[in-house]
Amino acid sequence: MANADLEAVDPLHRFVLLSVIELRHREDVPAHSFDVTRVCEDMLDEFDELAAVLPGGITRQRTITALTELEEADLLDKQKTKSPTGKGRPAYALDIDEVGVLAALEDDDRFADAVEHVRETRS
């Protein structure tokens, strides 16, 4: 993904992409909206700079909306997984260059510490 492409994505969507990358490093992909929301909440608690990205915090609905929009923009791949009750659930996986996303986000002071954390989680 080119830097210019990521610059067209608002900070909420960048933050959600970063959370999906974190889940990928945990080998927890495709990721469901509730997992992405949980990672977003954890990062907001850990990194004060991210508060500027998400005034008012994160909700599952904001996460679902962002995931859907990222999938529509071909930045995430949407897949169906089955719940324990047998119902299909949307799940998402990164559909772009992780290294490029992390490099672009690292240049933004609001994301720099969180990007370093995500890089450290690689298995």
Beta strands, then each sheet from edge to edge (+ up, - down):
strand 1: 76-82
strand 2: 88-94
sheet 1: 1+ 2-
end
